[in-house]
Amino acid sequence: MSTTAGLWLAVVLSGLYHGLNPGMGWPLAVSSALMEQRPGALYRALGALAIGHFLAMLVILLPLSAMTLLIHYERQLRLVAGVIVVGLGLWLLITRKHPRFLSRIPPTRLALWSFLVALVHGAALMLVPIYLGLCRIEELDQGHRAAADLMARNAMLTLGVAVLHTAAMLLAGGGLAIAVHRWLGLQFLSRSWFDLEAIWALSLILVGGLGIYSALPA
């Protein structure tokens, strides 16, 4: 039970972390409000960012929930997922490159931008080891391992992880965007902006490493 609670806490904390990360888009929400001179633009932009992030979570996690035929390879899946996440973290740490096509997406398509950023930078992939840990297929009895039951269970789990993670992201990023727009001002960005690229890459390596550790035989 404590392990499960820790994994759900990881879902929330990763959402808060993604929300606070400027690279996930909250400065774009502030920019929209300033350009349109209307507070409503801020909330519409935050909504678009949240929708894109949420859809990216589903695109990555839903296929995993459908892999009911791979029940006996659940531990191997966790191991492979952990290796992939660590590999992405190492690649981001070494290259520090941002895909150029992201800069060509117009500000009116924030949901698409958020969706692609979450995929390209591994925000959605970061949840995979956590999600597989929550599935804990090896602990289910035979009655709950029926394909239909397992698919329904994992689909609901996917939805819960994606909703909770996105809500935490919106709470953190939205709160910071509102504070900058209403009280802190643009000076806050110039004074406190810092590069999270290395921290982001290291966090992927950490989560992937934990996923690999959890897949090792006890």
ZAMARGU-4260 file (C-alpha; in steps of 0.2 Angstrom, whole numbers, plus 5000, padded with zeros to 4 digits):
<rodrens>
0) 5000/5000/5000 | 5014/5012/5004 | 5022/5009/4988 | 5006/5012/4978 | 5004/5028/4988
5) 5022/5033/4984 | 5018/5030/4965 | 5003/5041/4965 | 5012/5054/4974 | 5025/5053/4960
10) 5011/5056/4948 | 5006/5072/4957 | 5024/5078/4960 | 5029/5075/4942 | 5014/5085/4937
15) 5018/5100/4948 | 5036/5099/4941 | 5030/5099/4923 | 5019/5114/4927 | 5032/5124/4935
20) 5044/5121/4921 | 5044/5136/4909 | 5047/5124/4895 | 5030/5116/4897 | 5022/5133/4892
25) 5015/5144/4906 | 5025/5159/4900 | 5015/5157/4883 | 4999/5159/4893 | 5006/5175/4901
30) 5011/5181/4884 | 4993/5178/4877 | 4985/5188/4891 | 4997/5203/4888 | 4995/5203/4869
35) 4976/5202/4870 | 4975/5213/4885 | 4962/5202/4892 | 4963/5190/4908 | 4952/5178/4899
40) 4966/5175/4886 | 4977/5168/4900 | 4964/5155/4906 | 4961/5150/4888 | 4979/5148/4885
45) 4981/5137/4901 | 4967/5127/4895 | 4974/5123/4878 | 4991/5119/4886 | 4982/5107/4898
50) 4973/5099/4884 | 4988/5096/4874 | 4998/5089/4889 | 4983/5077/4894 | 4982/5070/4876
55) 5001/5067/4876 | 4999/5057/4892 | 4985/5047/4884 | 4994/5044/4868 | 5009/5036/4877
60) 4999/5027/4891 | 4984/5020/4882 | 4994/5008/4871 | 5002/5001/4887 | 4984/4998/4895
65) 4979/4988/4880 | 4994/4976/4881 | 4984/4963/4890 | 4993/4949/4880 | 5010/4954/4888
70) 5005/4950/4906 | 5019/4938/4908 | 5031/4951/4902 | 5026/4965/4913 | 5043/4965/4922
75) 5052/4966/4906 | 5041/4980/4900 | 5045/4990/4915 | 5064/4986/4912 | 5063/4992/4894
80) 5053/5007/4898 | 5066/5012/4911 | 5080/5010/4899 | 5071/5021/4886 | 5068/5035/4899
85) 5086/5034/4905 | 5092/5035/4886 | 5081/5050/4882 | 5087/5059/4898 | 5105/5055/4893
90) 5102/5061/4875 | 5094/5078/4881 | 5108/5080/4893 | 5122/5078/4880 | 5113/5087/4865
95) 5103/5101/4873 | 5095/5103/4857 | 5077/5109/4854 | 5067/5103/4839 | 5066/5117/4827
100) 5048/5113/4821 | 5041/5117/4838 | 5046/5136/4835 | 5036/5136/4819 | 5019/5132/4827
105) 5009/5148/4829 | 5003/5154/4846 | 4985/5151/4841 | 4989/5132/4842 | 4994/5130/4860
110) 4986/5114/4862 | 4996/5106/4847 | 5012/5114/4854 | 5009/5107/4871 | 5005/5090/4864
115) 5021/5089/4854 | 5032/5097/4868 | 5026/5084/4880 | 5030/5070/4868 | 5047/5077/4861
120) 5054/5081/4878 | 5049/5065/4887 | 5036/5073/4899 | 5023/5059/4894 | 5037/5046/4893
125) 5042/5050/4911 | 5026/5043/4917 | 5028/5026/4910 | 5039/5018/4923 | 5027/5025/4936
130) 5012/5019/4927 | 5018/5002/4925 | 5023/5001/4944 | 5004/5006/4948 | 4998/4992/4936
135) 5006/4978/4947 | 5000/4965/4936 | 5010/4951/4944 | 5000/4954/4960 | 4983/4951/4953
140) 4974/4935/4955 | 4969/4924/4940 | 4951/4931/4941 | 4957/4948/4938 | 4969/4943/4924
145) 4955/4940/4911 | 4959/4951/4896 | 4943/4961/4896 | 4944/4964/4915 | 4962/4969/4914
150) 4960/4981/4899 | 4946/4990/4908 | 4956/4991/4924 | 4971/4998/4915 | 4961/5010/4905
155) 4953/5017/4920 | 4971/5018/4928 | 4977/5027/4913 | 4963/5040/4914 | 4966/5042/4932
160) 4985/5045/4930 | 4983/5057/4916 | 4969/5067/4924 | 4978/5068/4941 | 4995/5073/4933
165) 4987/5086/4921 | 4978/5093/4936 | 4994/5095/4946 | 5002/5103/4931 | 4988/5115/4928
170) 4988/5120/4946 | 5007/5123/4947 | 5009/5131/4930 | 4993/5141/4930 | 4996/5147/4948
175) 5013/5154/4943 | 5006/5161/4926 | 4992/5170/4936 | 5005/5177/4949 | 5016/5183/4935
180) 5002/5191/4926 | 4993/5199/4941 | 5007/5203/4954 | 5025/5198/4950 | 5026/5206/4932
185) 5038/5202/4918 | 5052/5208/4929 | 5050/5191/4938 | 5055/5182/4923 | 5070/5192/4919
190) 5076/5190/4938 | 5072/5172/4941 | 5073/5163/4924 | 5084/5149/4925 | 5088/5134/4913
195) 5079/5118/4918 | 5086/5108/4904 | 5099/5099/4913 | 5087/5096/4928 | 5074/5090/4916
200) 5086/5077/4909 | 5093/5072/4926 | 5075/5069/4932 | 5071/5058/4917 | 5087/5048/4921
205) 5081/5047/4939 | 5064/5041/4935 | 5070/5029/4922 | 5083/5022/4935 | 5069/5019/4948
210) 5059/5010/4935 | 5074/4999/4931 | 5077/4996/4949 | 5058/4991/4952 | 5059/4978/4938
215) 5074/4969/4945 | 5070/4953/4954 | 5068/4955/4973
</rodrens>
